[in-house]
Amino acid sequence: MILFLSLRRALLGASLIAPAWLGAETGEEIGGRRELFVDDHLIAAIEGAATLRLHHPQPREIVLVHDAPWEGSGTGYHSVFQDGDRYRMYYKSWQINPLGEANRDLPRNPLFTGYAESDDGIHWRKPMLGLHEFNGSRDNAIMMVSGPQDGVELDAGHPALFKDTNPAAPAESRYKALFRSKGEHGLLAYQSPDGLHWSPMSLDPVITDGAFDSQNLAFWDGARGEYRAYWRYFDEETEDSRYNGVRGIRTATSTDFLHWENQADLQYPGAPPTHLYTNQIKPYHRAPHLLLGFPARYVDRGYGDAGELDNAERISRWSAALHELPEAEHRVMRSMASERYGSALTDSLLMASRDGVTFKRWDEAFLRPGIERPGTWHYGQQYLAWHLVETASPLEGAPPELSMYAVESYWTDNSSELRRYTLRLDGFVSVHAPQAGGQLVTQPIRFSGNELTLNYATSAAGTVRVEIRDAAGKALPGFALEDCDPLFGDTLDRVVRWQGSTDVSALADRDIQLVFEVSDGDLFSYQFRP
């Protein structure tokens, strides 16, 4: 009762966000882990002019043009990770021709898995692997080919490959992957000792309940000590019949990558039904208890339910805004095969989870299609690669940043492109406030460590301050806002001081609340450390 009344007083006049901790006997144990604001799990209230602000990656250079003879305009589904001093990239390699060979003078390649690598995550090359013959030569970057091999029927065009960080993984399966089966319906488990030479772990699909017509993926979840898979399916029935058949995401867990259980459909409390084409879920490396996903959102801006109208009649009824988007000729051409090939648009969202099933989904676009230009505003653009990597900043002396990679020029002529985007570390969502200022109050937590560090950015006039309260909402002596030395600047890692001291060790392992006060600035993350 005391806790409830204290909460009520603390939140008077404030907006309450998901007070999951109400009634909890103790605060959540966060130890020394880094906490971001990508969900509302640890947020009790937001007060004043403060808001949670979604940030957006900034476009950089084209890092790969998929114009090799074994690639083409259907190239996508990239998997990216850092492997020691090398960055690796795997992708679907394909020339797509929606109207068939009789309609366009373009080759149509089989589905391959292509390979690229980089020393810095910025400058990429396609090494000539010499593994498979194409057009009479092995001088190519083809890593896997579709068809019968090693006792299975492989679809090499829906790859999701990763380095297995499970410490118990044997040397022959240090790298793992899920590939779609071209034979028996489902996903095949593959392993590799070096990331280039692959073999099936089983001759039968290990996951069979799904649609799988997307990038279906799995990874080792070190925070939970299990493998987790995510794949494409269709909702057959929903409460709103308009969304029957919505493109959705399903998950399961495994201890050995072969036997999967705990199957569940992803949930997004409070979010409307939305077609999600990919999922791109993986633990965020700086806060591995958080699973971050960057699903591609599919939106059809065409005529909709047009009864018996043929495609030409449907196209004639499109809005002027759709006709005026870039590459109208290609858009109309694709729609002659199926209207949605030209009328559907895609972008990417951000979502976050702490249990792998229930996600906070931000329905404002994380990665918009961007300014209109050739290769943009079409079905297949802005599919983000799976997943994020750290790369050097172009600014001398600046800290590393996050790089992510998104597809452009999909389904256009005979190539697609991959553009790099950047974001500050932890820079997905911030506690933002204008000069008028505002506050965010956490739920009760317990930490371990000796000092509190922040990732934040302010203007020259802006400030960030922190107050530490007891679980009843009362400022602790020496840790009130007026005791906090004002912070300003733009840094990934700044220690908070109260009356000149950074030592918070006396408050460790007890229930506390944090109050972050922000003025003309953004707070991205916080962490207690030794």
N, C-alpha and C positions, 0 to 999 in steps of 0.2 A: 504494500500500500504506500509506503514512504517513497519507494522508487517511482510508482505511478504518479504521485502528486508532484514529485520533483521534475519528472518528465513533462507533465502538463505545464508547470510554470516555465520550464526552459523553452517550450515550444509555443508559448502564447504568441500569436501573431505571426508564426512561421509556417512554412509549408512542410508538412510531415511526409517523408518518403520511406515507405516500406519498413516500419519499425519492427522487424522480425525479432528483435531482442527483447521486446516488451515482455516482462514476466520472467526473463531468464535469471537464474540464480547467480550465474557468474558471467563475466565478459568472455567474448570469444578469444581464444588463445591465438595470437598472430606471431608470437615469438619474435624473430628478427626478419621476417619475410617482408618483401616490398609490397605495398598496397597501392593500387591504382583506383581511379574513379570510373572504371568502365561498367560497373554495375552499382546497384544501391544496397548491396548486402550489408555493408558496415556503416551506412549513412542513417542517422536518426533524423536530422533536420537541416534545412537550408534556409537561412534567414537574410533579411535585408535585400540588397540588390544582387546577391550572388546567384549564380546559375551553374548548371553543368553544361559545358560547351563541348560539342563534338568538333574535333579538328580534322583537317583534310590533307592528304599527302600532296606534295608539290611536284609537278611534272619536271622531269629532267630529260636526258637524251634517249634516243633509240639505241638500245644495246645489241639487238639482234634483228636482222632482216631474214626472214625464213624464205629465201628465194632459191635455195639449192634445188637441183633436179629432184631430189628425194623428199623435198618439203612442199610448201604451197600455201594457198589461202586458207586452208583448214587447220593450220598448225596451231596448237594451243595446249591446254592442260599441263602447264609447266610445274615441275617440282624443283625447288631450289633449297640448298642448305650449304652451310660452311663445313668443310671436312678438313680439319687441320689448317694448313696454309693454302688450301685450294677451295674454291667455290665450285660446286657441281650443279648442273641443271639437266633435267630430263623432260621430254615433252612429246606430245602427239605430233607426228610428222605426216602431213596429208595435204593433197590437193583436192579441194572440195569443188564439186560442180553440180549445183542443185538441179540443173535442167538436163543433165545427161550428155553423153558424148556427141549426140547428133545436133545439139543446140549451140555448143561453144567449142571453139578450136583450142581446147586446153587438155593437157594430159590428166589422167586421174590415177594417182599413185595408190598402191595398197597402203594400209595403215601400218606405220612404223613407230618405234620409239626412237627419237633422236637424242643426241647428247651434246652438251657444250660445257665448257669450264672456263674459269677465270682466276686470276691471281688476286683480284681486288674487289670483285663483285660489280665492277663498273665496265671493264673492258673484257668482252667475252669472245671466245674462239670456238670453232667447231673442229675438233681434232679428227683426223682421218683414222678411224678405228680399225679398218680392215677386217671387220667381223662378218659382214654379209655382202653378197654381190648384188649390185643394182645396175641395170643397163650394161651388163658385161664388165663391171669394174667393182673393186672393193675399196676404192678411194672415196669414202663417204663417212659420215658420222652416224650411221644407222647402228643402234645398239640391239634392238629387238625387231623381229618381223612377225607379222600375223600369219597364222596358219598352223598346220600340224607340226609339232616338235616335242621331243622328250615325252611322248605319250599323251599330250594334251592338245586341244585346239585353242590356240592363243589369239586373243584380240590385243594387239600391241598399241592400239590407239586410245586407250583410256588409262594411262599409267599413273601410278602414285608411288613414288619410291623414296626411301628414307634410310638414314644411317641409324641402326638400332643401338641405342644407348643403354639397353638392358645389360647390366654387368654380367649376367649369367648367359648371355647369348654366345654360342660357340663361334669359333673363327670362321667356319664355312657359311654362317648366316649373319655376319656382321652388318650386312645390308639386307633390307627386306622390301617387299613390294606387294601390292595387290594389282592383278591384271584381270580384266574381264575375260570370261571364257567365251569362245566362239562355238563351243560344242554344248555340253550340258550347261543350263542356265546358272549363272552365279559368278562368284569371284574366286580366282585362283591365288594361292599363296606362293610367293617366290622368294628365293634367298640367293645371296651372292657373297663371296669372300672379299671382292674388290670393287664392287659397284659397277662392273662392266660385264662380267660373265655370270649368267643367271641360270638357275635350275628350279623346277617346281618342287615345293615341299610336300605336295600331295597331288595325285592324279585327278582328284575330284574337287569340285568347288567347295570352299570352306564356308561361304556365306551364299545362300540361295534365295532368300526372301527379299526381293527388291527389284527395281527397274534397271539400275546400274548404267543407264545411258548418260553418264557424266563422269567426272573425276572422282572415283571412289577411293577412299584413303584409309590408312591406319598408321599408328605410331605407338611407341613405348611411352607410357605415361608414368614417369618416374615418381611423381608426387603421390600417386595412388598404387604404384607397383603392379601395373597391368598393361596389356595392350588394349587399345581402344580403336574401333573402326567406325567410320561414318560413310554412308552411301546414300544414293538417290532412290526415292520411291515416290509413289503417287497416293495421296489420300483418296480412298474410294468413297468415303462418306464423311461429311462434316455437318455441323449444326446449321450452317448456311449452305443450301444446295448449290448456290452459285459457285462455290469453291470445291465441289466434288471434283476429284482429279487434280487437285492442286499439287504442284511439284514440291515435295517435302524431303526431309532428311531423317534417316534412321541410324541408330547406333547400337553397338554391342561391345562386350569386353571378352578378353581371353587371357589365359596365363601362358599359352604356348604358341599363339598365332595360328593355330589350326582348329581348335575347338572354341566356338564362340557362344556366349550366353548373355543373359540379362538384356535381351533385345528391347529397345524402347524407341518411340518416336519423339523427336525433339519437341519441347514445349517452350512457348514464348508468352508468358503471362501478360495480358493487357495489350498484346500486339495483334493487329488484324491479320487474317490469312493472306499470305503473300507467296507467289511462285519463287522458289529459290533453286537455281540451277546447279550451282556447285556449293560447297560448304567451307573448304579451306580452314579447317579447325586444327589447332595444334596448341600445346602449352606455350605460353609466352616465356621466352628463355630467361628474362630478368625477374619473372614472378611465376614460376612454373605451376603453382597451384591454380592459376587462372588459365582457362582454355579460351583462346581468342579465335573467332571465325570471321571470315571475310566472304560471305556467300554472294554469288552473282544473282541479282534480282532481275527477274524476267517480267517485262511489262509490254503487253500488246496494245499499240495505239491505233489499230486498224478499225475496220468498220464494225467488227463484232458479229453478233448473230444476224446474218444476212440471208438466212433461209437457203433457197436454191440458187442464189446468184453465183455465177461463175467468177473466177478470179479477176478477169478483166473488169467486170461490173463492180466487184468489190473495190478494186483499186480506184475506179472512177469516183467512188464515194468517199475516198479519204479526205481528211481535213487538209486545208492549205498548209498548215504547219508541218504535217508529215511530208507532203510533197516537196516542201522547201528545205528539208534537211539535206546534208551533203550527199553527193553521188546518187541523185535521183534515178538515173538510168539503171544503175546496178540494183537499186531498191525495187524498181518495177520489174526488172528482169527476174530477180529471185522470187518475187510474189506471183509470177506466172506459174511457178511450180506449186507453191503454197503461199497463201496471202501472208501468213505470219513470218515467212522468211524475210519479207521486206518491211512489215509493219511493226514487228517486235523490236524493242529496245532493251538494253541491259546496262546496269551499273552495279556497284558493289556496296554492300552494307558492312557494318561492324556488329558483332555480337559477342557476348562473354558469358562464361559459366564457371561455377565452382564444383559442380557434380557431374558434368558431362551430358546432362539430359535437359535441364531447365536453363534457358538462356535469357539474358537481358539483350533484346535486339533493338538496336537504334534504327528507326525506320526513316530517318533523314539519311540521304546517301552519304556514305563515307568517301567514295570515289565516284564523282559525277562524270558523265561523258566529256565534259569540258567544252571549251570554245569550239564552235563548228569549224571543221576543216576536213580535208580528205582523209578517209579512214576512220571517221568517228560517227557517232550517233546511229549505230546499227546493232543488230542482233549479233552478239559475240564479242563486242568491244567491252573493255574494262573487266574481263575475267582476270582476277588476280592470281598470280602464281602462288603455289603452296610451298614456302611460307615466307616469313621475314628473315632478313639477315642484317648484320651490322656492317657498315662500310665507312670509310674515312670521309670526313667533311671536306668540301672544296675550299673551305676557309682555313687558312693556315692558323694553327694553334687551337682550333675549335675541336670539341669532342666528337666521337663517332656519331653517326645517325643511323636510322633504320632505312633500308632500301627494300622496296617491293616492286613487282614487275607486272605490267598489265598489257593485254593484247589490244592491238589496233589493226585496221585494214583486214579484218576477218571477212572471208567470202568475197573478196574483191580481187579480180585478175588472178595472178599466179603466185602471190606471196602474202604473208601476214607479217606484222612487226611486233616487237616487244619493247615497250617503253619503261624506263625506270622512274620510280617516284620515291620521294624521301619524306621522312617525318622525324622529328626529334625523338630520342629515346623516351619511352613511356608516354609519348605525346598524343595519345588517342583521344582522351577526354580530360578536360581540366575543370577545376573549380574556378570560375571566372567571375570577376566583379569589376565594375567601372570605378571611377574615382570615389563615388559615393560609398562604396564598400559593402561588404556582406560577409556572412560567416557560414561555414559548414560544421555541423556537430556530428561526431561519430557516435555510434552505439558503444556501450561499454566493451572494452577490450583488455587483454592482458598481453604484455610484451616482455621480451628479455633483451638486455643490452644496457649500454651506458650513455648513449646519446641518440638524438633524433635528427635525421637528415631529410632534406626536402629537395625535390626537383621542381623548379618554379621559374617564372619569367615575369618581370614587372617593367613598367615604364620608369623613367628617371624619377618621377614623383610618386610612383606606386610603392606599396609595402605589403609584406606578409608578416603576420604575427601568429603565435600559437599559445593557447592556454591549455593547461592540463587540469581537469576536474576529477573529483571522485565520482563514483558511480551514481551518486544522488544528484549530480549536477552542480556541485559547489567547487569553485576554484580552489585548488590546493595552495597553501601558503608558499610564496616564492615562485609560483608558476602561473600567476594570473596574466591576463593580456598586458596589463601595465608593467609587469615585470619583464616581459619579453623584449629583447633588443630587436628593433625593427629590421627586417630583412628586405633587401632590394637587390636587383641585378637580374641576370639570366644564366642559370647554372643547373647542372644535373645533380649536384651533390653538395649542399650547403648545410652545415651543422647549426641547429637552433641554440640560442643562448638566452638564459634568463638571468638578468643582473650579472652578465659577464660569464656565467658558468654554463657548461654544456652537460654537466653530470645529472642524469636522471635515474641512476641505478637504484636509488632508494625507493623508486616507484615501481620497479620491475615486479612482476608476478602478483600484482594486485589489480583490482578492477579500476579502470580509469576511463575517462572520455577525453577526446581531443577536440579542441575548437580551433579551426583554421580561419583566421580573419584575413581577407584579401581586399586590396584596394588597387584599382588600375593594374591588374595583373592576372596571372594564371598559375594555379598549383596543379601539378601533374601526378605526383606520387610522393609517398613518404615511407620511411623505413627506420626502424630502430636497429642499431648495430653495436658491437662490442666497443 
